[in-house]
Amino acid sequence: MPVLVFFLALMRVITARWMWRNLRYSILAISVVAAIVTPTTDILNMCLFAAPMVALYAISIGVAWLVDSAYLRGAGAV
């Protein structure tokens, strides 16, 4: 996921600001996917499936922010 976000942010398709604004919808989607993928009906297992995906989303926000700041530094030098 962070690699995909890197390339999308490099092409200026998404930004860290957009990802931060849509954080609640992303967590909802991640929770739904984790509930479907989880083999049991236990809430603890669902959270164990969702936690790495939420962490990857947070890392992706950081990657998009780094790409965006590098783009702004490069645009300011021109």
C-alpha positions as CSV (number, residue, x, y, z in Angstrom):
1,M,0.0,0.0,0.0
2,P,2.7,2.6,0.8
3,V,4.4,1.8,-2.6
4,L,1.1,2.4,-4.4
5,V,0.6,5.6,-2.5
6,F,4.1,6.7,-3.3
7,F,3.5,6.5,-7.1
8,L,0.0,8.0,-6.8
9,A,1.4,10.9,-4.8
10,L,4.3,11.3,-7.3
11,M,1.7,11.7,-10.1
12,R,-0.2,14.1,-7.9
13,V,-3.3,11.9,-7.9
14,I,-3.6,11.9,-4.1
15,T,-2.1,14.0,-1.3
16,A,-1.4,13.4,2.4
17,R,-4.1,16.1,3.1
18,W,-6.7,14.1,1.1
19,M,-5.8,10.9,2.9
20,W,-6.0,12.6,6.3
21,R,-9.4,14.0,5.5
22,N,-10.7,10.6,4.5
23,L,-9.2,8.7,7.4
24,R,-12.5,7.9,9.0
25,Y,-13.9,6.4,5.8
26,S,-10.7,4.4,5.3
27,I,-10.9,3.0,8.8
28,L,-14.6,2.0,8.1
29,A,-13.6,0.3,4.9
30,I,-10.7,-1.5,6.6
31,S,-13.0,-2.7,9.4
32,V,-15.6,-4.0,6.9
33,V,-12.9,-5.9,4.9
34,A,-11.4,-7.3,8.2
35,A,-14.9,-8.4,9.3
36,I,-15.4,-10.2,6.0
37,V,-11.9,-11.8,5.9
38,T,-11.9,-12.9,9.6
39,P,-12.7,-16.6,9.8
40,T,-14.5,-16.2,13.2
41,T,-17.1,-13.8,14.6
42,D,-14.8,-12.7,17.4
43,I,-14.2,-8.9,17.6
44,L,-10.6,-9.5,18.8
45,N,-9.7,-11.4,15.6
46,M,-11.3,-8.7,13.5
47,C,-9.1,-6.0,15.3
48,L,-6.0,-8.2,14.8
49,F,-6.8,-8.3,11.1
50,A,-7.5,-4.6,10.9
51,A,-4.6,-3.2,12.9
52,P,-1.8,-3.9,10.3
53,M,-4.0,-2.4,7.5
54,V,-4.6,0.8,9.6
55,A,-0.8,0.9,10.3
56,L,-0.1,0.6,6.6
57,Y,-2.5,3.4,5.9
58,A,-0.8,5.6,8.5
59,I,2.6,4.9,6.9
60,S,1.1,5.7,3.5
61,I,0.0,9.1,4.8
62,G,3.6,9.7,5.9
63,V,4.9,8.6,2.5
64,A,2.4,10.9,0.7
65,W,3.5,13.8,2.9
66,L,7.2,13.2,2.1
67,V,6.5,13.1,-1.6
68,D,4.4,16.3,-1.3
69,S,7.0,18.2,0.7
70,A,9.7,17.1,-1.8
71,Y,7.5,18.3,-4.7
72,L,6.9,21.7,-3.0
73,R,10.7,22.1,-2.3
74,G,11.4,21.4,-5.9
75,A,8.7,23.8,-7.2
76,G,9.9,26.6,-4.9
77,A,13.4,26.3,-6.3
78,V,12.3,26.9,-9.9
